[in-house]
Amino acid sequence: MTLGVIGEKLGMTQVYDENGLCIPVTVIKVEPATVCQVKTDETDGYNAIQVGVKSAKEKHLTKAQIGHFKKNNLENFRHLQEFRVENPQDYTVGQKIDLSVLSDISKVDVTGKSIGKGFQGTVKRHNFSRGPMAHGSKNHREPGSIGAGTTPGRVVKGKRMAGNMGNEKVTVTKLSIVKVDTDKNLLLVKGSVPGPEGKLVTIKPSRTKWN
């Protein structure tokens, strides 16, 4: 149960450390999120807080969403997300969650939706080896046999084959925080994070022992 933040991926660049080493970083803009609802074990069966980011117009929301925000005298938000917490009583509706929750954290886990690449073959999708590229070969990028001819006599579930690639929820763990700019609401993490530029990602303190 760790509280995180939601940010917009701006892109990648590079910075230099005190030793002059070049570090590739991803720049994430983290605007303060607003607590929209506090859920407790007594009322909802679990402890969590719901936060909202990115202002939205009413025409882009459902009536249920609009009523949810008006009930708590909040502005309309485009994106809502929950974070499990141990002590929900420490939070109130309307409270702001900003980059300060990562002030003492050295490594984070970043979750986002990967870039969709459409329908792809097995060579690109699963890194299969290709066949001979000679003129007489008829198996340049074919997947090969997909099952036995007798028992079990069918294609087993989970067989790696061609299909849709990307557009999946992906989490990259143990990314080092290079810089936290609270004035500009920018977070710089070492390495790449899932998703295209402009999409939202979730940043949580890493749960690994290396944190």
PANU-980025 format. One record per residue: residue in one letter; x, y, z of N, C-alpha, C in turn. Coordinates in steps of 0.02 Angstrom, whole numbers, padded with zeros to 5 digits, always signed. Layout:
BEGIN
aXYZXYZXYZ ...
END
This chain:
BEGIN
m+00042-00059+00000+00000+00000+00000+00044+00062+00000 t+00053+00091-00058+00096+00149-00063+00061+00203-00104 l+00066+00263-00081+00037+00320-00115+00084+00343-00170 g+00058+00356-00229+00098+00379-00285+00070+00442-00315 v+00096+00460-00373+00074+00519-00408+00060+00501-00481 i+00024+00545-00515+00007+00535-00586+00038+00592-00625 g+00073+00574-00679+00107+00625-00718+00099+00614-00793 e+00116+00665-00830+00112+00662-00903+00183+00655-00932 k+00193+00604-00972+00258+00593-01002+00271+00646-01056 l+00324+00685-01047+00341+00737-01094+00391+00715-01147 g+00432+00666-01130+00482+00642-01178+00547+00625-01143 m+00598+00612-01183+00663+00593-01156+00716+00645-01174 t+00766+00651-01131+00823+00694-01143+00882+00665-01105 q+00933+00704-01096+00991+00680-01059+01018+00735-01014 v+01045+00715-00957+01075+00761-00910+01144+00733-00891 y+01184+00775-00859+01251+00755-00839+01256+00759-00763 d+01288+00708-00733+01297+00709-00661+01360+00746-00643 e+01377+00745-00578+01436+00783-00554+01501+00756-00581 n+01501+00693-00606+01562+00664-00635+01566+00673-00711 g+01517+00707-00739+01517+00718-00811+01488+00662-00852 l+01457+00613-00818+01428+00556-00854+01359+00575-00881 c+01345+00554-00942+01280+00569-00974+01228+00518-00952 i+01172+00542-00928+01119+00498-00903+01056+00509-00944 p+01030+00457-00978+00967+00465-01014+00909+00466-00965 v+00865+00515-00971+00810+00522-00924+00744+00534-00962 t+00690+00515-00929+00623+00531-00953+00595+00587-00910 v+00568+00638-00943+00540+00696-00908+00465+00686-00899 i+00441+00689-00838+00371+00679-00822+00345+00740-00785 k+00291+00769-00811+00261+00827-00779+00207+00803-00731 v+00216+00817-00667+00171+00793-00615+00134+00852-00584 e+00073+00865-00608+00032+00917-00578+00001+00889-00514 p-00011+00933-00463-00042+00909-00402-00110+00877-00415 a-00121+00818-00385-00185+00783-00392-00230+00802-00333 t-00295+00799-00345-00345+00818-00294-00380+00755-00268 v-00384+00749-00203-00420+00692-00173-00495+00702-00184 c-00527+00656-00220-00598+00661-00236-00641+00618-00191 q-00612+00566-00161-00651+00522-00118-00604+00483-00072 v-00626+00473-00011-00588+00433+00037-00629+00370+00052 k-00598+00312+00039-00633+00248+00049-00602+00213+00110 t-00645+00187+00152-00622+00153+00212-00646+00081+00213 d-00616+00043+00256-00634-00028+00262-00706-00037+00285 e-00731+00010+00325-00799+00005+00351-00852+00019+00298 t-00839+00067+00254-00890+00087+00205-00882+00053+00137 d-00820+00037+00118-00808+00011+00051-00773-00057+00050 g-00751-00081+00108-00719-00146+00111-00644-00143+00103 y-00616-00085+00090-00543-00078+00084-00526-00004+00094 n-00462+00008+00110-00438+00076+00123-00403+00103+00061 a-00427+00160+00036-00397+00190-00023-00420+00262-00029 i-00386+00299-00070-00407+00367-00088-00413+00371-00164 q-00462+00408-00186-00472+00420-00258-00448+00490-00274 v-00405+00497-00323-00378+00562-00342-00397+00577-00414 g-00402+00641-00430-00418+00663-00497-00366+00711-00524 v-00352+00705-00589-00305+00750-00623-00335+00770-00690 k-00309+00824-00718-00329+00850-00784-00402+00874-00783 s-00410+00940-00785-00477+00969-00787-00513+00949-00850 a-00580+00942-00844-00620+00920-00901-00684+00961-00904 k-00712+00966-00965-00777+00999-00974-00833+00948-00961 e-00891+00975-00943-00947+00931-00927-00969+00889-00986 k-00961+00916-01047-00984+00879-01106-00943+00816-01119 h-00884+00811-01086-00842+00753-01095-00852+00702-01039 l-00899+00715-00993-00910+00670-00936-00981+00643-00936 t-00990+00589-00900-01058+00561-00892-01093+00598-00835 k-01159+00588-00831-01198+00620-00777-01176+00594-00709 a-01158+00530-00706-01135+00502-00643-01070+00535-00620 q-01025+00547-00667-00962+00579-00650-00972+00651-00628 i-01016+00687-00664-01030+00756-00646-01060+00760-00576 g-01108+00714-00561-01138+00713-00495-01088+00696-00440 h-01040+00653-00456-00989+00634-00407-00947+00695-00388 f-00929+00737-00436-00889+00796-00421-00930+00850-00386 k-00992+00860-00407-01034+00912-00376-01050+00894-00304 k-01056+00830-00289-01071+00809-00221-01018+00832-00173 n-00955+00833-00195-00898+00852-00152-00872+00922-00168 n-00912+00961-00208-00892+01030-00225-00822+01033-00256 l-00811+00989-00305-00747+00986-00338-00755+01005-00412 e-00700+01025-00442-00701+01036-00514-00702+00969-00550 n-00719+00972-00614-00722+00910-00653-00652+00888-00673 f-00641+00822-00667-00576+00794-00685-00586+00742-00741 r-00537+00739-00784-00539+00692-00840-00517+00622-00820 h-00471+00618-00772-00442+00553-00754-00448+00543-00679 l-00476+00485-00659-00482+00466-00589-00443+00402-00577 q-00412+00399-00519-00373+00339-00503-00370+00330-00428 e-00366+00266-00407-00363+00251-00336-00293+00229-00315 f-00277+00245-00254-00215+00222-00222-00233+00190-00156 r-00211+00129-00146-00222+00096-00081-00178+00129-00028 v-00206+00144+00029-00169+00175+00084-00186+00138+00148 e-00142+00143+00197-00153+00109+00261-00195+00152+00308 n-00187+00218+00304-00221+00263+00349-00262+00314+00310 p-00322+00295+00288-00363+00342+00248-00385+00403+00288 q-00386+00398+00354-00407+00455+00395-00358+00513+00390 d-00299+00500+00363-00250+00554+00356-00264+00599+00296 y-00315+00581+00255-00329+00619+00194-00400+00645+00197 t-00411+00702+00165-00477+00733+00161-00493+00751+00089 v-00557+00754+00073-00579+00772+00006-00557+00844-00009 g-00527+00854-00067-00502+00919-00086-00428+00929-00072 q-00397+00882-00035-00326+00887-00021-00284+00876-00084 k-00228+00910-00088-00184+00905-00146-00127+00855-00132 i-00114+00813-00182-00058+00765-00178-00007+00786-00231 d+00053+00804-00210+00103+00828-00257+00166+00787-00253 l+00219+00813-00283+00283+00777-00286+00316+00766-00219 s+00291+00799-00167+00323+00793-00102+00319+00721-00075 v+00272+00681-00100+00266+00611-00077+00326+00569-00100 l+00365+00595-00148+00424+00559-00172+00489+00592-00148 s+00484+00636-00098+00543+00674-00078+00599+00631-00050 d+00581+00577-00015+00632+00535+00017+00640+00468-00020 i+00618+00465-00082+00620+00403-00121+00676+00406-00172 s+00713+00351-00179+00767+00349-00228+00749+00310-00290 k+00704+00261-00284+00684+00221-00342+00608+00215-00345 v+00582+00214-00407+00510+00212-00416+00491+00160-00468 d+00428+00140-00466+00398+00097-00518+00350+00139-00558 v+00357+00138-00624+00316+00179-00669+00271+00133-00710 t+00206+00147-00710+00157+00107-00746+00123+00150-00799 g+00117+00123-00858+00082+00157-00913+00061+00108-00966 k+00024+00133-01016+00002+00090-01071+00052+00096-01128 s+00080+00039-01149+00132+00039-01200+00105+00061-01268 i+00149+00082-01311+00131+00105-01378+00103+00047-01419 g+00046+00056-01449+00016+00004-01490+00051-00001-01557 k+00068-00061-01578+00104-00072-01641+00062-00112-01691 g-00001-00125-01672-00045-00161-01719-00029-00235-01724 f-00052-00266-01778-00041-00337-01789+00029-00349-01814 q+00068-00390-01777+00137-00402-01794+00150-00478-01795 g+00201-00497-01833+00220-00567-01838+00261-00590-01779 t+00280-00653-01780+00315-00682-01723+00386-00657-01716 v+00418-00637-01772+00487-00614-01768+00491-00549-01728 k+00445-00502-01743+00445-00438-01707+00412-00443-01639 r+00357-00481-01636+00318-00484-01574+00351-00526-01520 h+00381-00582-01539+00410-00628-01489+00484-00640-01499 n+00515-00603-01544+00587-00610-01556+00606-00679-01582 f+00563-00709-01624+00580-00773-01654+00639-00765-01702 s+00677-00819-01711+00730-00819-01762+00699-00830-01831 r+00727-00798-01881+00701-00806-01949+00734-00866-01982 g+00705-00886-02038+00733-00941-02076+00788-00917-02123 p+00814-00962-02164+00866-00943-02212+00841-00890-02261 m+00884-00843-02278+00864-00790-02325+00887-00806-02396 a+00908-00868-02409+00930-00887-02477+00871-00885-02525 h+00887-00884-02589+00836-00877-02641+00786-00935-02640 g+00810-00994-02624+00766-01053-02626+00726-01063-02563 s+00740-01025-02511+00704-01035-02449+00632-01011-02454 k+00587-01049-02425+00517-01029-02422+00495-01015-02350 n+00544-01003-02307+00530-00992-02236+00573-00934-02210 h+00562-00874-02237+00601-00817-02215+00580-00794-02145 r+00516-00780-02136+00490-00755-02072+00428-00793-02050 e+00422-00855-02070+00364-00896-02051+00371-00920-01979 p+00316-00932-01943+00321-00954-01873+00341-01026-01865 g+00333-01068-01916+00349-01138-01910+00290-01178-01883 s+00303-01239-01860+00250-01282-01835+00219-01252-01772 i+00153-01257-01765+00119-01230-01707+00089-01284-01663 g+00099-01348-01679+00072-01400-01637+00090-01469-01662 a+00076-01520-01622+00090-01589-01640+00040-01615-01690 g+00061-01664-01729+00016-01694-01778-00031-01745-01747 t-00011-01773-01691-00053-01823-01657-00075-01796-01589 t-00048-01825-01535-00066-01801-01468-00027-01738-01452 p-00057-01684-01428-00128-01677-01412-00171-01661-01474 g-00143-01653-01531-00183-01643-01591-00219-01577-01594 r-00193-01528-01561-00223-01461-01563-00169-01410-01545 v-00185-01347-01552-00140-01293-01532-00153-01277-01459 v-00102-01285-01418-00110-01274-01346-00119-01200-01331 k-00155-01185-01278-00167-01116-01258-00102-01083-01238 g-00095-01020-01255-00035-00982-01238+00020-00987-01289 k+00008-01022-01344+00059-01028-01396+00077-00959-01424 r+00141-00945-01427+00163-00881-01453+00153-00879-01529 m+00110-00834-01551+00095-00828-01622+00089-00755-01640 a+00075-00741-01703+00066-00673-01726+00002-00644-01695 g+00000-00579-01685-00059-00548-01656-00046-00476-01639 n-00092-00446-01602-00086-00376-01584-00028-00366-01535 m+00012-00315-01549+00072-00302-01508+00066-00233-01477 g+00082-00229-01413+00080-00165-01379+00010-00149-01353 n+00000-00085-01333-00064-00062-01306-00084-00102-01245 e-00035-00116-01202-00047-00155-01141-00020-00117-01081 k-00047-00133-01023-00023-00103-00961+00045-00132-00943 v+00095-00089-00938+00164-00110-00925+00192-00071-00866 t+00227-00106-00823+00260-00075-00766+00335-00085-00770 v+00373-00031-00767+00446-00034-00766+00467-00019-00694 t+00505-00065-00665+00522-00060-00594+00594-00035-00583 k+00604-00011-00523+00670+00010-00497+00704+00063-00541 l+00666+00113-00562+00695+00169-00599+00721+00221-00549 s+00782+00243-00558+00812+00291-00512+00786+00361-00526 i+00771+00397-00472+00752+00468-00479+00815+00510-00485 v+00820+00545-00541+00879+00587-00553+00870+00657-00525 k+00808+00684-00533+00796+00753-00509+00722+00762-00497 v+00706+00800-00445+00637+00820-00430+00634+00896-00428 d+00599+00926-00475+00592+00998-00480+00522+01017-00457 t+00515+01035-00393+00449+01052-00366+00423+01118-00392 d+00468+01163-00413+00445+01228-00439+00410+01221-00506 k+00435+01177-00549+00406+01166-00615+00364+01102-00619 n+00358+01067-00562+00320+01004-00559+00348+00953-00608 l+00413+00947-00611+00445+00900-00657+00482+00846-00618 l+00477+00785-00644+00512+00728-00615+00554+00696-00669 l+00619+00687-00656+00665+00656-00703+00685+00588-00677 v+00669+00536-00715+00688+00468-00695+00735+00439-00747 k+00781+00398-00725+00830+00368-00769+00799+00314-00812 g+00811+00317-00877+00786+00266-00922+00719+00285-00953 s+00689+00236-00987+00627+00248-01023+00567+00222-00983 v+00509+00250-00998+00447+00228-00966+00396+00211-01020 p+00346+00170-01005+00299+00148-01057+00256+00206-01084 g+00234+00199-01146+00186+00245-01174+00216+00299-01218 p+00174+00330-01260+00197+00385-01303+00198+00450-01264 e+00225+00502-01294+00227+00567-01262+00156+00595-01255 g+00144+00627-01199+00078+00657-01187+00030+00612-01149 k+00047+00549-01138+00003+00503-01102+00020+00503-01027 l-00030+00484-00987-00022+00483-00915+00011+00419-00892 v+00054+00426-00842+00086+00368-00810+00079+00375-00735 t+00083+00318-00701+00078+00317-00628+00146+00302-00599 i+00166+00344-00551+00232+00335-00520+00221+00318-00446 k+00248+00261-00425+00244+00240-00356+00314+00223-00329 p+00324+00232-00264+00388+00210-00235+00398+00136-00247 s+00459+00117-00266+00474+00048-00281+00466+00005-00219 r+00436-00054-00227+00425-00099-00170+00481-00149-00162 t+00535-00142-00200+00590-00189-00197+00637-00171-00140 k+00678-00220-00122+00724-00209-00066+00781-00161-00084 w+00787-00143-00149+00840-00098-00169+00819-00025-00162 n+00757-00012-00140+00733+00056-00136+00772+00096-00083 
END
